[in-house]
Amino acid sequence: MCIPRVRYQPLMARKCLSLMVLRVVSWDVCRKLILAVAVLSTANLAAPLSSIASDPTDDLVSPVMTTEEPCAGKRVRQVSPEYSGTKVYHSLYLPKDWKPDKSYPVLVEYTGNRFPPGKGSGEVKDANLGYGLSGGEKFIWVVMPYVQVGRRENAVQWWGDTEATIEYCKKNLPRICNDFGGDRENVFVCGFSRGAIGSSYIGLADDEIAAFWKGMLTHDHFDGQRTWGYPGSDRASALTRLKRLAGRPVLICGQNASSVRHQYLESHEELADFSFLDVPTREIFNIPEGPYIHPHTDLWMHRDSEYRKQARSWLAKVLHGDDE
């Protein structure tokens, strides 16, 4: 957003100097006048933000993960039988309207790397994107782990043991759907940062895991957009994975989502039904004046904004068809 600067200080300084020389008003009056103009100018600079996001006091707050038994409106830690006795776990959230005899669409999330400036710990328990996308209603929300090498704990940086991470999802997603009413025909994979890449790097690693998804939503980064320091991060490998989408819908969100299109996917639009959404997180959170110091964050979906509305609208359209 381009906001013109209001240049008031030099003018006011000259006026105050003249007033002081002429002894017409006191310095105290002049000081108060400068402060008043400064307040008005600051208000004018902040005004455009009201069209981008709502009152921050209305922000969603992700539920704290507990070790309780799964129930409606709770986010709980679960350890699969294969990893009993280890620190490997996933989180499960059942929506506020959950009933044991009903069926629900599922959001499967992969979270970002540890990144303190964006308030990211890299931990399953601290993921946020899926909760913001659903608002805690109508969807089962699962955050899958990256299994660390050694298979004793979750990885907070990159993929850990890639094969173990892929197998964990293959085993546990069907189990969760069977146990808690997940609709196997309406499962979406989503992710932020590392997880945005992982939605494809893990979620499209082979035909078996790729078959789970009805659609994909990512925020900040995308598989093949650039090369990283792990095997298979090159574009050719990424495109092989993306072919497994077979035309299914993908929403690519991010601070520069349009660049992913123009610099990368514009030449490969046959692979999926791609949509792109540029999300100005810096303006949404009024950085650096607001509570967040970095725009690379999965918390943008927790604040009501036109961009969250568009993401939720995309999800509803894919889920229910053009009638939604």
N, C-alpha and C positions, 0 to 999 in steps of 0.2 A: 504494500500500500504506500503510495506517495502522498505525504502530508506536507504542505508548504509551511516553511518556518515563519513564525511571526516575529519580526525584528522590531522589538519595542525598546530594548535597553539603551542603545545609543541616544535615541530620541528623548527618552525620559531623562537620561542623564544630563543632556544639554538644557532641557527645560528646567530641571532642578537647579542646575548651576546658575541659570539666569535668575531664577526666583531667589536663590540665596544671595546673589550679588545685589539685587534690587531690594532685598529685605522685605519682600511682599508677604511671604509665608515662612513659617518656621521649617527647619529641617525635619522635624517630626511629622508634619503634614506631608512633606514631600516623600518621606520614607513610606508612609502609609499608602500614598498614591501608587508608588512603584509596586508595592506588594499586591495591591488590588488588581493592577493590570496583569501582573504575573499569574495570579489565580485565574483570571478570566481567560488568559491565553492558554494556560494548561488545560482548562476545561474544554476549550475549542479543539485542542489536539486530541483529546481522549474521545470526543464525541463520535467519530466515525466507527469506533469499536462496537458501539451498540448494535450496529447492523450486522456484525459478524457473529457475536456470541452473547449469551444471556448472562444474567446475574450469577457470579461464581458461587454464591451461597446455595444455588440450586444444583451444584455439581453432584453427579453420582459418586458414591464411595464404594469401592469393591469390598465385598465381605471378607473378613479375616478368616483364614483357613483354620479349622479346628480338627480334632481327632474324634469328633462325635460320629454317630451313625448317620448315614445320608438321610436327609429329609428336606421338605420344601423350604427354599430360601436359605439353605445352608451351603457353605463351601467347605468340603471336608477333604482330608488327606486319605489317600488309599494306597496300599501297597499290594501289588499283585502277588499271587502265590509263588511265582517263579523267583521273586526277589524278597521273599520273607527273610527277615534277619539282616537286611541291608538298609541303607538310607535312600534307596531308589523309590520314588513315589510319583504318583500323578495326583491332580486335584479334580474333584467332581463337584459341580454345582447343579442342584435340581431347582428349577424355576419356582417362583413363589406360588404359581398356580398348579404345581405338580400333584398328580394323583397316580397311585400305583396301577390303576387299570386303564390309563390313557397312554397315548403315543405322542412323542415330542420330537421335533427336529433337533439336530445336534450341531453345536459349534465345537470343533476341535482346534485348540490353539497351540502354537509353538511361540514361546516368548523370546525376547531379545537377549543379547549378551549382557553381562554385567556392565553398566554404564551409569555411574553415580550422577553425572551432571544432568541426565534426563530422568533421574529417580528410578533407574532400572537396576535391580539386584542380580538379574540373570536367573533368579529362582522361580520355580513353578508357582510357589505360593504368592508371588508378587505380580503375576501377570494381570493385565487389566483390559486388553482390547476386546475380548469376547463379551465381558460383562457390560462394557459400554455399548457394544453393538446391539445386544439384546435388551439392555435395561434390566436384566435379572428376571425377565418374564418370557414365557412361551418356548424357550430353548433350554435344553440341557447343555451345559458348558463344561467341557473337559480341557484341562491343560496337560498335555503330554510332556514327558521328560526327554531330555537328551541324556542317555545313559553314559556315565563316565567310563573311560578305559579302566578295566578291572571289575566293572559291574557291581560296585559297592555303594555308589552314590550318584547323584545327578551332576551333570556338567553345567557350569555357569558361563563358560566360554566355548563357543562353537559346538561341534557335534559329539564330542566324546568318542565312544565306540559306535561308529555309524551303523554298522549292521545290527548291533544290539538295540539302538534307538529305533530303527525301522521295525524290527521284530516286536518290540514292545508295543507299538501302535497296532500292529497286525493282530496280536493276541488279545490286547485289552479293549480295543474299540468294540469288536463284536460282543465281548463279554459285558461291557457296560450297557450296550444297547439292549441285550437280552435281559439284563437284571433290572433296568430302570426305565424301560419303555422308549428307548431311542429308536426313531424311525430310520431304518437303514436306507430308505430311499431318499432321505433328506438330511444328509450329513455334509457339512461345509468345513473346509480347512481354512484357517486364518492365522496370521502371524504379523508380528512387528519386528523390524530390523533383522536380526539373525533369523527370527521366525518368519519374516516375509520371504527370505531366501529359502528357509527350511520348508515352507509350505510346498515348495517344488523339490528342493534337494532331498528332503526326506519323504514328503507326501506324494512325489511322483517318481520315487526311486526305482520302482518296478511296476509291472502291470497289476499285481495283486493289491498293493496299497493304493495305487492310483484309482482303482475301481471303486473305492469307498466314497468318493466325493461327488456331490452334486454341483458344487461350485467352489471358488476360492476367492478370498479377500486378503490383500496384503497392504501393509503401510510402511513406507520408507525402506527402500532397497527392493531388488527383485533378482531372482536367479538369472545369471548371465549378463546382468547390467554392467558388471565389471568383474575383473579377476581378483580373487582373494588368495590367501596363502594355503589353501587346502586342495587336495586332489579333486579334479572334476569341477572346479569353479569356472573353467573356461566357457566361452559362449557356445562352442560346438556341443559340449557335454550338456549344457543347460537346455539347448534346443532339442536334444534327444529326449530329455525328460519332459519338456513342454509338449512334445508330440503326443504324449499319453493323455493330455487333456481332451483330445479328440473333439474339439469344438465347444466344450463346456464353458459356461460363463466365468469370467474372472474380473474382479474389480481391483485395480491397482491404485491405491491411495498413496499420498506422500507429499512432502513439501515441493517436490519437483516431478510429480507423476507424469506430466506431459513430456518431460525430457526422456523418460523411459520409452514412451511411444515414438517420439521423433528420432531418437538416436539408436533405437534398438528394435522395437516390436512392430514398427510400421511396415517393415519388410517381411513380417512373419504373422500377419493378422489371420491367416488361414488356420493357425494352430488352435485358436480358442475364440470365444466371443468376448473380446477384451473391451473393458470400459476403463476410463482414467479419471481420477479425481484429485486435483491439486488442493491440498489442505494447508492453509496459512496458519500453522500452529503458533508462529510468533505473534500474530495479531490476535488469535483466539485467546491466548493467555497474556496478552499485553506485556510480552517480554521486552526489556528486563524489569519492568515495574511491578509485574504480578508475582505470584508465589513460585513460579517456575523459572529457572535460569537458563534452560536450554530447550530449543524447539523440537529436538529429537526425542519424542516421548510417546508412549502408548496411551497416555491419559487424555488426549484430545477428545476421544470419543465419550468421555465422562461429562463433558460440558455441552449443553444444548447449543447447537449452531446450525446454520444452513448446511454445513458439510456433513454433520452427523445425520441430518434428515435425509440427505441424498444417499448416504451409505445404507441407511436403514431401508430406504425406498428401493434401492437396488436389491437388497436381500429379500424383501417382501415380494418383489416382482419375480425373482428367480424361484422363490419358494411356491408362490401361488399362481404364477402366470400373469399375463397381461391384464387380467381383471382387477388386480390389486392396485 
